[in-house]
Amino acid sequence: MSTTTRAPAEASAWVRLGRVAKRALAMELAVYASIGRFLSRRPAIPRGAVGFGYHRPVLTILVIFIVLSAVEIPIIDLIVHRWPAVRISMLVLGIWGLTWMLGLLCAYLMRPHAVGPEGIRVRAGLETDLALSWDDIASVSRRLQVDEPKSPKIVEQDASRTLFVRLNNETDIEIELERPTVVRLPGHGASGGAQEVTAVRIWVDDSAAFMDEVRRHLAPVRE
């Protein structure tokens, strides 16, 4: 392999590594920001908007993981207490993992979907935050859809390109857009970064209340 060929490949590898590191740092900061919001009881809801949760399908499993992580810390500490270096390393790792799980739970609770004067904010966990203005939105409707595990995040069919923000492989709200609209998704590649979509499907715990709020800003609304 020539030097000129190897150089771009190495540069590309460093770019990818930089992107991964940047995303990991952003997620780490989001964990602590979400915990801070939970402790101060300040959900991320725009002024004048109403928040709608989407955490019910994953709440039980997250709580179970948090409890198991908390129980695991003293058990492992008891097992490795004879080796200080291992003990400290495992203790730090265990506390970090527990904190991360708590932050993820807080993100689900403190970063809800929002409907307000500016439009609809679509959230998911630590990263996803899509702002859809009312000028971008053609209609909003309720329709439960259950997809196969590992289904694509973006589905193309005929002239449509739909983004699925699923919870446990389910969505119950469809937001159709007036025109192909660019949204920015976490990560890079085929389903990350800037993506042009014509519709967005999401899960909302209380879809009826969500639709009631949408009616205040958008007409017509399909049921």
VENBEL-V930628 format. One record per residue. RES is the residue in three letters. NEAR is the number of other C-alpha atoms within 10 Angstrom. Layout:
BEGIN
RES:NEAR  RES:NEAR
END
This chain:
BEGIN
MET:5  SER:6  THR:7  THR:8  THR:9  ARG:11  ALA:11  PRO:11  ALA:11  GLU:11  ALA:11  SER:12  ALA:12  TRP:12  VAL:12  ARG:13  LEU:12  GLY:12  ARG:14  VAL:14  ALA:12  LYS:12  ARG:15  ALA:12  LEU:12  ALA:13  MET:18  GLU:14  LEU:13  ALA:20  VAL:23  TYR:18  ALA:17  SER:26  ILE:21  GLY:16  ARG:18  PHE:18  LEU:10  SER:9  ARG:10  ARG:12  PRO:17  ALA:17  ILE:18  PRO:14  ARG:9  GLY:11  ALA:17  VAL:17  GLY:21  PHE:24  GLY:20  TYR:24  HIS:22  ARG:16  PRO:15  VAL:13  LEU:13  THR:11  ILE:11  LEU:16  VAL:14  ILE:11  PHE:14  ILE:19  VAL:13  LEU:12  SER:17  ALA:16  VAL:12  GLU:15  ILE:18  PRO:13  ILE:10  ILE:14  ASP:19  LEU:11  ILE:10  VAL:15  HIS:13  ARG:10  TRP:10  PRO:11  ALA:11  VAL:13  ARG:17  ILE:14  SER:11  MET:16  LEU:18  VAL:13  LEU:13  GLY:20  ILE:14  TRP:12  GLY:16  LEU:20  THR:18  TRP:19  MET:19  LEU:19  GLY:27  LEU:21  LEU:23  CYS:25  ALA:27  TYR:21  LEU:22  MET:25  ARG:29  PRO:24  HIS:26  ALA:24  VAL:26  GLY:20  PRO:16  GLU:17  GLY:19  ILE:22  ARG:22  VAL:22  ARG:24  ALA:21  GLY:22  LEU:23  GLU:17  THR:14  ASP:18  LEU:17  ALA:16  LEU:20  SER:15  TRP:19  ASP:12  ASP:18  ILE:20  ALA:17  SER:18  VAL:24  SER:18  ARG:21  ARG:15  LEU:14  GLN:15  VAL:13  ASP:13  GLU:9  PRO:9  LYS:7  SER:11  PRO:12  LYS:13  ILE:20  VAL:13  GLU:12  GLN:8  ASP:5  ALA:8  SER:14  ARG:18  THR:21  LEU:24  PHE:21  VAL:19  ARG:20  LEU:19  ASN:14  ASN:16  GLU:20  THR:22  ASP:19  ILE:22  GLU:22  ILE:21  GLU:20  LEU:21  GLU:14  ARG:15  PRO:16  THR:16  VAL:14  VAL:16  ARG:16  LEU:16  PRO:14  GLY:14  HIS:14  GLY:9  ALA:10  SER:15  GLY:14  GLY:14  ALA:16  GLN:18  GLU:16  VAL:20  THR:21  ALA:24  VAL:22  ARG:25  ILE:24  TRP:31  VAL:25  ASP:16  ASP:13  SER:20  ALA:13  ALA:12  PHE:21  MET:19  ASP:11  GLU:18  VAL:24  ARG:14  ARG:12  HIS:15  LEU:17  ALA:11  PRO:12  VAL:16  ARG:12  GLU:10
END
